[in-house]
């Protein structure tokens, strides 16, 4: 979800990282699921890539958790 929207926004991982005050490896880790985001980061990322945060949260809430989470 985040990767596709970031690409639609025309941003590289490095550009997105710069916009939210992080480094590129942080964005890479978020995108592959090896790092969780906090609410503040999610809001920042969503704002930068044009993602509707309300719809995103609704979609995440509708997704069942796995044993790994």
N, CA, C and O atoms as a Maestro MAE file, in Angstrom:
{
 s_m_m2io_version
 :::
 2.0.0
}

f_m_ct {
 s_m_title
 :::
 protein
 m_atom[276] {
  # First column is atom index #
  i_m_mmod_type
  r_m_x_coord
  r_m_y_coord
  r_m_z_coord
  i_m_residue_number
  s_m_chain_name
  s_m_pdb_residue_name
  s_m_pdb_atom_name
  i_m_atomic_number
  :::
  1 25 0.819 -1.186 0.000 1 A "UNK " " N  " 7
  2 3 0.000 0.000 0.000 1 A "UNK " " CA " 6
  3 2 0.869 1.260 0.000 1 A "UNK " " C  " 6
  4 15 0.675 2.148 -0.830 1 A "UNK " " O  " 8
  5 25 1.830 1.338 0.932 2 A "UNK " " N  " 7
  6 3 2.662 2.531 1.014 2 A "UNK " " CA " 6
  7 2 3.592 2.667 -0.180 2 A "UNK " " C  " 6
  8 15 3.795 3.770 -0.688 2 A "UNK " " O  " 8
  9 25 4.155 1.561 -0.630 3 A "UNK " " N  " 7
  10 3 5.090 1.607 -1.766 3 A "UNK " " CA " 6
  11 2 4.384 2.136 -3.008 3 A "UNK " " C  " 6
  12 15 4.878 3.049 -3.669 3 A "UNK " " O  " 8
  13 25 3.234 1.561 -3.318 4 A "UNK " " N  " 7
  14 3 2.500 1.972 -4.516 4 A "UNK " " CA " 6
  15 2 2.127 3.447 -4.447 4 A "UNK " " C  " 6
  16 15 2.273 4.172 -5.431 4 A "UNK " " O  " 8
  17 25 1.654 3.890 -3.307 5 A "UNK " " N  " 7
  18 3 1.253 5.299 -3.175 5 A "UNK " " CA " 6
  19 2 2.465 6.221 -3.227 5 A "UNK " " C  " 6
  20 15 2.394 7.302 -3.812 5 A "UNK " " O  " 8
  21 25 3.578 5.807 -2.622 6 A "UNK " " N  " 7
  22 3 4.796 6.623 -2.693 6 A "UNK " " CA " 6
  23 2 5.235 6.792 -4.146 6 A "UNK " " C  " 6
  24 15 5.602 7.886 -4.575 6 A "UNK " " O  " 8
  25 25 5.188 5.686 -4.894 7 A "UNK " " N  " 7
  26 3 5.582 5.752 -6.303 7 A "UNK " " CA " 6
  27 2 4.618 6.609 -7.105 7 A "UNK " " C  " 6
  28 15 5.045 7.361 -7.981 7 A "UNK " " O  " 8
  29 25 3.308 6.508 -6.816 8 A "UNK " " N  " 7
  30 3 2.327 7.367 -7.500 8 A "UNK " " CA " 6
  31 2 2.601 8.836 -7.220 8 A "UNK " " C  " 6
  32 15 2.368 9.699 -8.066 8 A "UNK " " O  " 8
  33 25 3.099 9.104 -6.017 9 A "UNK " " N  " 7
  34 3 3.426 10.488 -5.646 9 A "UNK " " CA " 6
  35 2 4.733 10.952 -6.285 9 A "UNK " " C  " 6
  36 15 5.105 12.119 -6.170 9 A "UNK " " O  " 8
  37 25 5.429 10.031 -6.963 10 A "UNK " " N  " 7
  38 3 6.668 10.389 -7.647 10 A "UNK " " CA " 6
  39 2 7.851 10.571 -6.723 10 A "UNK " " C  " 6
  40 15 8.788 11.305 -7.037 10 A "UNK " " O  " 8
  41 25 7.807 9.893 -5.566 11 A "UNK " " N  " 7
  42 3 8.880 10.036 -4.584 11 A "UNK " " CA " 6
  43 2 9.721 8.772 -4.492 11 A "UNK " " C  " 6
  44 15 9.201 7.659 -4.570 11 A "UNK " " O  " 8
  45 25 11.006 8.954 -4.326 12 A "UNK " " N  " 7
  46 3 11.887 7.839 -3.997 12 A "UNK " " CA " 6
  47 2 11.844 7.655 -2.478 12 A "UNK " " C  " 6
  48 15 11.346 8.513 -1.749 12 A "UNK " " O  " 8
  49 25 12.370 6.533 -2.022 13 A "UNK " " N  " 7
  50 3 12.463 6.341 -0.580 13 A "UNK " " CA " 6
  51 2 13.290 7.448 0.056 13 A "UNK " " C  " 6
  52 15 12.943 7.956 1.122 13 A "UNK " " O  " 8
  53 25 14.379 7.818 -0.597 14 A "UNK " " N  " 7
  54 3 15.260 8.869 -0.063 14 A "UNK " " CA " 6
  55 2 14.540 10.210 0.028 14 A "UNK " " C  " 6
  56 15 14.687 10.929 1.016 14 A "UNK " " O  " 8
  57 25 13.766 10.546 -0.992 15 A "UNK " " N  " 7
  58 3 13.038 11.820 -0.988 15 A "UNK " " CA " 6
  59 2 11.984 11.844 0.115 15 A "UNK " " C  " 6
  60 15 11.834 12.844 0.817 15 A "UNK " " O  " 8
  61 25 11.257 10.741 0.262 16 A "UNK " " N  " 7
  62 3 10.258 10.667 1.326 16 A "UNK " " CA " 6
  63 2 10.925 10.767 2.691 16 A "UNK " " C  " 6
  64 15 10.453 11.487 3.571 16 A "UNK " " O  " 8
  65 25 12.012 10.049 2.859 17 A "UNK " " N  " 7
  66 3 12.740 10.090 4.129 17 A "UNK " " CA " 6
  67 2 13.165 11.515 4.464 17 A "UNK " " C  " 6
  68 15 13.008 11.968 5.598 17 A "UNK " " O  " 8
  69 25 13.697 12.209 3.485 18 A "UNK " " N  " 7
  70 3 14.131 13.590 3.689 18 A "UNK " " CA " 6
  71 2 12.965 14.480 4.109 18 A "UNK " " C  " 6
  72 15 13.108 15.331 4.986 18 A "UNK " " O  " 8
  73 25 11.823 14.279 3.483 19 A "UNK " " N  " 7
  74 3 10.641 15.109 3.791 19 A "UNK " " CA " 6
  75 2 10.118 14.892 5.206 19 A "UNK " " C  " 6
  76 15 9.534 15.802 5.794 19 A "UNK " " O  " 8
  77 25 10.320 13.692 5.763 20 A "UNK " " N  " 7
  78 3 9.803 13.441 7.118 20 A "UNK " " CA " 6
  79 2 10.920 13.392 8.166 20 A "UNK " " C  " 6
  80 15 10.683 13.030 9.318 20 A "UNK " " O  " 8
  81 25 12.124 13.756 7.759 21 A "UNK " " N  " 7
  82 3 13.226 13.837 8.717 21 A "UNK " " CA " 6
  83 2 13.794 12.494 9.140 21 A "UNK " " C  " 6
  84 15 14.255 12.333 10.270 21 A "UNK " " O  " 8
  85 25 13.756 11.539 8.234 22 A "UNK " " N  " 7
  86 3 14.324 10.217 8.509 22 A "UNK " " CA " 6
  87 2 15.374 9.920 7.444 22 A "UNK " " C  " 6
  88 15 15.613 10.738 6.555 22 A "UNK " " O  " 8
  89 25 15.998 8.749 7.538 23 A "UNK " " N  " 7
  90 3 16.949 8.311 6.514 23 A "UNK " " CA " 6
  91 2 16.301 7.224 5.673 23 A "UNK " " C  " 6
  92 15 15.361 6.565 6.116 23 A "UNK " " O  " 8
  93 25 16.805 7.039 4.460 24 A "UNK " " N  " 7
  94 3 16.208 6.090 3.514 24 A "UNK " " CA " 6
  95 2 16.047 4.682 4.071 24 A "UNK " " C  " 6
  96 15 15.013 4.061 3.825 24 A "UNK " " O  " 8
  97 25 17.023 4.143 4.812 25 A "UNK " " N  " 7
  98 3 16.824 2.773 5.333 25 A "UNK " " CA " 6
  99 2 15.591 2.631 6.246 25 A "UNK " " C  " 6
  100 15 15.018 1.546 6.350 25 A "UNK " " O  " 8
  101 25 15.194 3.710 6.895 26 A "UNK " " N  " 7
  102 3 13.987 3.661 7.727 26 A "UNK " " CA " 6
  103 2 12.761 3.446 6.847 26 A "UNK " " C  " 6
  104 15 11.894 2.635 7.172 26 A "UNK " " O  " 8
  105 25 12.691 4.166 5.744 27 A "UNK " " N  " 7
  106 3 11.554 4.012 4.822 27 A "UNK " " CA " 6
  107 2 11.559 2.602 4.238 27 A "UNK " " C  " 6
  108 15 10.508 1.969 4.135 27 A "UNK " " O  " 8
  109 25 12.729 2.111 3.857 28 A "UNK " " N  " 7
  110 3 12.834 0.751 3.312 28 A "UNK " " CA " 6
  111 2 12.330 -0.270 4.323 28 A "UNK " " C  " 6
  112 15 11.586 -1.183 3.966 28 A "UNK " " O  " 8
  113 25 12.727 -0.124 5.572 29 A "UNK " " N  " 7
  114 3 12.311 -1.063 6.619 29 A "UNK " " CA " 6
  115 2 10.800 -1.001 6.846 29 A "UNK " " C  " 6
  116 15 10.164 -2.034 7.053 29 A "UNK " " O  " 8
  117 25 10.231 0.186 6.811 30 A "UNK " " N  " 7
  118 3 8.779 0.335 6.958 30 A "UNK " " CA " 6
  119 2 8.067 -0.366 5.810 30 A "UNK " " C  " 6
  120 15 7.096 -1.095 6.015 30 A "UNK " " O  " 8
  121 25 8.566 -0.134 4.596 31 A "UNK " " N  " 7
  122 3 7.906 -0.686 3.418 31 A "UNK " " CA " 6
  123 2 7.961 -2.211 3.355 31 A "UNK " " C  " 6
  124 15 7.036 -2.831 2.831 31 A "UNK " " O  " 8
  125 25 9.008 -2.822 3.868 32 A "UNK " " N  " 7
  126 3 9.081 -4.289 3.842 32 A "UNK " " CA " 6
  127 2 8.482 -4.913 5.099 32 A "UNK " " C  " 6
  128 15 8.398 -6.136 5.206 32 A "UNK " " O  " 8
  129 25 8.067 -4.084 6.045 33 A "UNK " " N  " 7
  130 3 7.402 -4.585 7.235 33 A "UNK " " CA " 6
  131 2 8.315 -5.002 8.367 33 A "UNK " " C  " 6
  132 15 7.863 -5.629 9.325 33 A "UNK " " O  " 8
  133 25 9.599 -4.667 8.276 34 A "UNK " " N  " 7
  134 3 10.508 -5.034 9.362 34 A "UNK " " CA " 6
  135 2 10.581 -3.951 10.441 34 A "UNK " " C  " 6
  136 15 11.236 -4.133 11.468 34 A "UNK " " O  " 8
  137 25 9.912 -2.839 10.202 35 A "UNK " " N  " 7
  138 3 9.836 -1.768 11.195 35 A "UNK " " CA " 6
  139 2 8.417 -1.233 11.223 35 A "UNK " " C  " 6
  140 15 7.836 -0.916 10.185 35 A "UNK " " O  " 8
  141 25 7.878 -1.140 12.402 36 A "UNK " " N  " 7
  142 3 6.541 -0.570 12.562 36 A "UNK " " CA " 6
  143 2 6.631 0.948 12.598 36 A "UNK " " C  " 6
  144 15 7.659 1.519 12.963 36 A "UNK " " O  " 8
  145 25 5.548 1.578 12.218 37 A "UNK " " N  " 7
  146 3 5.500 3.042 12.285 37 A "UNK " " CA " 6
  147 2 4.636 3.456 13.454 37 A "UNK " " C  " 6
  148 15 3.673 2.776 13.808 37 A "UNK " " O  " 8
  149 25 4.990 4.580 14.047 38 A "UNK " " N  " 7
  150 3 4.100 5.108 15.077 38 A "UNK " " CA " 6
  151 2 3.086 6.023 14.400 38 A "UNK " " C  " 6
  152 15 3.182 6.289 13.202 38 A "UNK " " O  " 8
  153 25 2.139 6.489 15.155 39 A "UNK " " N  " 7
  154 3 1.046 7.290 14.594 39 A "UNK " " CA " 6
  155 2 1.562 8.575 13.960 39 A "UNK " " C  " 6
  156 15 1.094 8.975 12.894 39 A "UNK " " O  " 8
  157 25 2.511 9.214 14.602 40 A "UNK " " N  " 7
  158 3 3.051 10.468 14.070 40 A "UNK " " CA " 6
  159 2 3.721 10.211 12.716 40 A "UNK " " C  " 6
  160 15 3.503 10.965 11.768 40 A "UNK " " O  " 8
  161 25 4.533 9.155 12.618 41 A "UNK " " N  " 7
  162 3 5.179 8.821 11.349 41 A "UNK " " CA " 6
  163 2 4.150 8.493 10.278 41 A "UNK " " C  " 6
  164 15 4.287 8.924 9.133 41 A "UNK " " O  " 8
  165 25 3.124 7.737 10.641 42 A "UNK " " N  " 7
  166 3 2.091 7.377 9.675 42 A "UNK " " CA " 6
  167 2 1.407 8.618 9.116 42 A "UNK " " C  " 6
  168 15 1.167 8.716 7.912 42 A "UNK " " O  " 8
  169 25 1.102 9.548 9.979 43 A "UNK " " N  " 7
  170 3 0.463 10.790 9.542 43 A "UNK " " CA " 6
  171 2 1.397 11.580 8.634 43 A "UNK " " C  " 6
  172 15 0.961 12.111 7.612 43 A "UNK " " O  " 8
  173 25 2.675 11.665 8.992 44 A "UNK " " N  " 7
  174 3 3.649 12.383 8.171 44 A "UNK " " CA " 6
  175 2 3.790 11.727 6.793 44 A "UNK " " C  " 6
  176 15 3.756 12.405 5.766 44 A "UNK " " O  " 8
  177 25 3.947 10.418 6.787 45 A "UNK " " N  " 7
  178 3 4.109 9.689 5.528 45 A "UNK " " CA " 6
  179 2 2.870 9.862 4.660 45 A "UNK " " C  " 6
  180 15 2.971 10.170 3.472 45 A "UNK " " O  " 8
  181 25 1.709 9.662 5.257 46 A "UNK " " N  " 7
  182 3 0.457 9.790 4.510 46 A "UNK " " CA " 6
  183 2 0.322 11.177 3.897 46 A "UNK " " C  " 6
  184 15 -0.091 11.314 2.746 46 A "UNK " " O  " 8
  185 25 0.665 12.187 4.652 47 A "UNK " " N  " 7
  186 3 0.578 13.561 4.154 47 A "UNK " " CA " 6
  187 2 1.504 13.777 2.960 47 A "UNK " " C  " 6
  188 15 1.119 14.417 1.981 47 A "UNK " " O  " 8
  189 25 2.698 13.256 3.038 48 A "UNK " " N  " 7
  190 3 3.689 13.456 1.972 48 A "UNK " " CA " 6
  191 2 3.370 12.678 0.696 48 A "UNK " " C  " 6
  192 15 3.716 13.118 -0.400 48 A "UNK " " O  " 8
  193 25 2.716 11.532 0.830 49 A "UNK " " N  " 7
  194 3 2.447 10.716 -0.364 49 A "UNK " " CA " 6
  195 2 1.000 10.821 -0.836 49 A "UNK " " C  " 6
  196 15 0.601 10.144 -1.783 49 A "UNK " " O  " 8
  197 25 0.215 11.671 -0.175 50 A "UNK " " N  " 7
  198 3 -1.164 11.889 -0.603 50 A "UNK " " CA " 6
  199 2 -2.095 10.737 -0.276 50 A "UNK " " C  " 6
  200 15 -3.022 10.445 -1.031 50 A "UNK " " O  " 8
  201 25 -1.850 10.087 0.842 51 A "UNK " " N  " 7
  202 3 -2.660 8.950 1.262 51 A "UNK " " CA " 6
  203 2 -3.716 9.430 2.257 51 A "UNK " " C  " 6
  204 15 -3.393 10.141 3.208 51 A "UNK " " O  " 8
  205 25 -4.971 9.045 2.044 52 A "UNK " " N  " 7
  206 3 -6.044 9.409 2.964 52 A "UNK " " CA " 6
  207 2 -5.897 8.574 4.234 52 A "UNK " " C  " 6
  208 15 -6.162 7.372 4.233 52 A "UNK " " O  " 8
  209 25 -5.478 9.216 5.300 53 A "UNK " " N  " 7
  210 3 -5.170 8.514 6.550 53 A "UNK " " CA " 6
  211 2 -6.392 7.821 7.130 53 A "UNK " " C  " 6
  212 15 -6.273 6.739 7.705 53 A "UNK " " O  " 8
  213 25 -7.558 8.426 6.989 54 A "UNK " " N  " 7
  214 3 -8.775 7.828 7.544 54 A "UNK " " CA " 6
  215 2 -9.122 6.525 6.827 54 A "UNK " " C  " 6
  216 15 -9.433 5.524 7.472 54 A "UNK " " O  " 8
  217 25 -9.072 6.536 5.517 55 A "UNK " " N  " 7
  218 3 -9.343 5.315 4.747 55 A "UNK " " CA " 6
  219 2 -8.292 4.255 5.024 55 A "UNK " " C  " 6
  220 15 -8.605 3.067 5.100 55 A "UNK " " O  " 8
  221 25 -7.052 4.682 5.175 56 A "UNK " " N  " 7
  222 3 -5.965 3.746 5.449 56 A "UNK " " CA " 6
  223 2 -6.172 3.053 6.786 56 A "UNK " " C  " 6
  224 15 -6.004 1.838 6.887 56 A "UNK " " O  " 8
  225 25 -6.530 3.803 7.797 57 A "UNK " " N  " 7
  226 3 -6.764 3.208 9.117 57 A "UNK " " CA " 6
  227 2 -7.965 2.267 9.064 57 A "UNK " " C  " 6
  228 15 -7.925 1.186 9.652 57 A "UNK " " O  " 8
  229 25 -9.030 2.662 8.371 58 A "UNK " " N  " 7
  230 3 -10.190 1.777 8.224 58 A "UNK " " CA " 6
  231 2 -9.783 0.467 7.562 58 A "UNK " " C  " 6
  232 15 -10.209 -0.607 7.986 58 A "UNK " " O  " 8
  233 25 -8.959 0.557 6.524 59 A "UNK " " N  " 7
  234 3 -8.498 -0.638 5.821 59 A "UNK " " CA " 6
  235 2 -7.628 -1.512 6.730 59 A "UNK " " C  " 6
  236 15 -7.764 -2.735 6.739 59 A "UNK " " O  " 8
  237 25 -6.744 -0.881 7.486 60 A "UNK " " N  " 7
  238 3 -5.887 -1.641 8.404 60 A "UNK " " CA " 6
  239 2 -6.707 -2.313 9.507 60 A "UNK " " C  " 6
  240 15 -6.415 -3.442 9.902 60 A "UNK " " O  " 8
  241 25 -7.712 -1.629 9.991 61 A "UNK " " N  " 7
  242 3 -8.561 -2.192 11.050 61 A "UNK " " CA " 6
  243 2 -9.355 -3.390 10.549 61 A "UNK " " C  " 6
  244 15 -9.690 -4.282 11.329 61 A "UNK " " O  " 8
  245 25 -9.656 -3.418 9.265 62 A "UNK " " N  " 7
  246 3 -10.435 -4.519 8.673 62 A "UNK " " CA " 6
  247 2 -9.558 -5.729 8.336 62 A "UNK " " C  " 6
  248 15 -10.070 -6.795 7.992 62 A "UNK " " O  " 8
  249 25 -8.229 -5.558 8.436 63 A "UNK " " N  " 7
  250 3 -7.316 -6.639 8.099 63 A "UNK " " CA " 6
  251 2 -7.015 -7.467 9.338 63 A "UNK " " C  " 6
  252 15 -6.542 -6.927 10.338 63 A "UNK " " O  " 8
  253 25 -7.282 -8.778 9.289 64 A "UNK " " N  " 7
  254 3 -7.010 -9.604 10.462 64 A "UNK " " CA " 6
  255 2 -5.512 -9.675 10.763 64 A "UNK " " C  " 6
  256 15 -4.689 -9.725 9.849 64 A "UNK " " O  " 8
  257 25 -5.172 -9.680 12.037 65 A "UNK " " N  " 7
  258 3 -3.786 -9.813 12.457 65 A "UNK " " CA " 6
  259 2 -3.360 -11.274 12.332 65 A "UNK " " C  " 6
  260 15 -4.168 -12.192 12.469 65 A "UNK " " O  " 8
  261 25 -2.076 -11.458 12.071 66 A "UNK " " N  " 7
  262 3 -1.514 -12.817 12.038 66 A "UNK " " CA " 6
  263 2 -0.830 -13.081 13.373 66 A "UNK " " C  " 6
  264 15 -0.714 -12.178 14.201 66 A "UNK " " O  " 8
  265 25 -0.387 -14.288 13.581 67 A "UNK " " N  " 7
  266 3 0.297 -14.637 14.813 67 A "UNK " " CA " 6
  267 2 1.594 -13.861 15.007 67 A "UNK " " C  " 6
  268 15 2.052 -13.679 16.135 67 A "UNK " " O  " 8
  269 25 2.192 -13.399 13.893 68 A "UNK " " N  " 7
  270 3 3.444 -12.651 13.960 68 A "UNK " " CA " 6
  271 2 3.266 -11.258 14.522 68 A "UNK " " C  " 6
  272 15 4.227 -10.645 14.986 68 A "UNK " " O  " 8
  273 25 2.058 -10.759 14.485 69 A "UNK " " N  " 7
  274 3 1.815 -9.374 14.894 69 A "UNK " " CA " 6
  275 2 1.337 -9.383 16.285 69 A "UNK " " C  " 6
  276 15 1.064 -8.324 16.850 69 A "UNK " " O  " 8
  :::
 }
 m_bond[275] {
  # First column is bond index #
  i_m_from
  i_m_to
  i_m_order
  :::
  1 1 2 1
  2 2 3 1
  3 3 4 2
  4 3 5 1
  5 5 6 1
  6 6 7 1
  7 7 8 2
  8 7 9 1
  9 9 10 1
  10 10 11 1
  11 11 12 2
  12 11 13 1
  13 13 14 1
  14 14 15 1
  15 15 16 2
  16 15 17 1
  17 17 18 1
  18 18 19 1
  19 19 20 2
  20 19 21 1
  21 21 22 1
  22 22 23 1
  23 23 24 2
  24 23 25 1
  25 25 26 1
  26 26 27 1
  27 27 28 2
  28 27 29 1
  29 29 30 1
  30 30 31 1
  31 31 32 2
  32 31 33 1
  33 33 34 1
  34 34 35 1
  35 35 36 2
  36 35 37 1
  37 37 38 1
  38 38 39 1
  39 39 40 2
  40 39 41 1
  41 41 42 1
  42 42 43 1
  43 43 44 2
  44 43 45 1
  45 45 46 1
  46 46 47 1
  47 47 48 2
  48 47 49 1
  49 49 50 1
  50 50 51 1
  51 51 52 2
  52 51 53 1
  53 53 54 1
  54 54 55 1
  55 55 56 2
  56 55 57 1
  57 57 58 1
  58 58 59 1
  59 59 60 2
  60 59 61 1
  61 61 62 1
  62 62 63 1
  63 63 64 2
  64 63 65 1
  65 65 66 1
  66 66 67 1
  67 67 68 2
  68 67 69 1
  69 69 70 1
  70 70 71 1
  71 71 72 2
  72 71 73 1
  73 73 74 1
  74 74 75 1
  75 75 76 2
  76 75 77 1
  77 77 78 1
  78 78 79 1
  79 79 80 2
  80 79 81 1
  81 81 82 1
  82 82 83 1
  83 83 84 2
  84 83 85 1
  85 85 86 1
  86 86 87 1
  87 87 88 2
  88 87 89 1
  89 89 90 1
  90 90 91 1
  91 91 92 2
  92 91 93 1
  93 93 94 1
  94 94 95 1
  95 95 96 2
  96 95 97 1
  97 97 98 1
  98 98 99 1
  99 99 100 2
  100 99 101 1
  101 101 102 1
  102 102 103 1
  103 103 104 2
  104 103 105 1
  105 105 106 1
  106 106 107 1
  107 107 108 2
  108 107 109 1
  109 109 110 1
  110 110 111 1
  111 111 112 2
  112 111 113 1
  113 113 114 1
  114 114 115 1
  115 115 116 2
  116 115 117 1
  117 117 118 1
  118 118 119 1
  119 119 120 2
  120 119 121 1
  121 121 122 1
  122 122 123 1
  123 123 124 2
  124 123 125 1
  125 125 126 1
  126 126 127 1
  127 127 128 2
  128 127 129 1
  129 129 130 1
  130 130 131 1
  131 131 132 2
  132 131 133 1
  133 133 134 1
  134 134 135 1
  135 135 136 2
  136 135 137 1
  137 137 138 1
  138 138 139 1
  139 139 140 2
  140 139 141 1
  141 141 142 1
  142 142 143 1
  143 143 144 2
  144 143 145 1
  145 145 146 1
  146 146 147 1
  147 147 148 2
  148 147 149 1
  149 149 150 1
  150 150 151 1
  151 151 152 2
  152 151 153 1
  153 153 154 1
  154 154 155 1
  155 155 156 2
  156 155 157 1
  157 157 158 1
  158 158 159 1
  159 159 160 2
  160 159 161 1
  161 161 162 1
  162 162 163 1
  163 163 164 2
  164 163 165 1
  165 165 166 1
  166 166 167 1
  167 167 168 2
  168 167 169 1
  169 169 170 1
  170 170 171 1
  171 171 172 2
  172 171 173 1
  173 173 174 1
  174 174 175 1
  175 175 176 2
  176 175 177 1
  177 177 178 1
  178 178 179 1
  179 179 180 2
  180 179 181 1
  181 181 182 1
  182 182 183 1
  183 183 184 2
  184 183 185 1
  185 185 186 1
  186 186 187 1
  187 187 188 2
  188 187 189 1
  189 189 190 1
  190 190 191 1
  191 191 192 2
  192 191 193 1
  193 193 194 1
  194 194 195 1
  195 195 196 2
  196 195 197 1
  197 197 198 1
  198 198 199 1
  199 199 200 2
  200 199 201 1
  201 201 202 1
  202 202 203 1
  203 203 204 2
  204 203 205 1
  205 205 206 1
  206 206 207 1
  207 207 208 2
  208 207 209 1
  209 209 210 1
  210 210 211 1
  211 211 212 2
  212 211 213 1
  213 213 214 1
  214 214 215 1
  215 215 216 2
  216 215 217 1
  217 217 218 1
  218 218 219 1
  219 219 220 2
  220 219 221 1
  221 221 222 1
  222 222 223 1
  223 223 224 2
  224 223 225 1
  225 225 226 1
  226 226 227 1
  227 227 228 2
  228 227 229 1
  229 229 230 1
  230 230 231 1
  231 231 232 2
  232 231 233 1
  233 233 234 1
  234 234 235 1
  235 235 236 2
  236 235 237 1
  237 237 238 1
  238 238 239 1
  239 239 240 2
  240 239 241 1
  241 241 242 1
  242 242 243 1
  243 243 244 2
  244 243 245 1
  245 245 246 1
  246 246 247 1
  247 247 248 2
  248 247 249 1
  249 249 250 1
  250 250 251 1
  251 251 252 2
  252 251 253 1
  253 253 254 1
  254 254 255 1
  255 255 256 2
  256 255 257 1
  257 257 258 1
  258 258 259 1
  259 259 260 2
  260 259 261 1
  261 261 262 1
  262 262 263 1
  263 263 264 2
  264 263 265 1
  265 265 266 1
  266 266 267 1
  267 267 268 2
  268 267 269 1
  269 269 270 1
  270 270 271 1
  271 271 272 2
  272 271 273 1
  273 273 274 1
  274 274 275 1
  275 275 276 2
  :::
 }
}
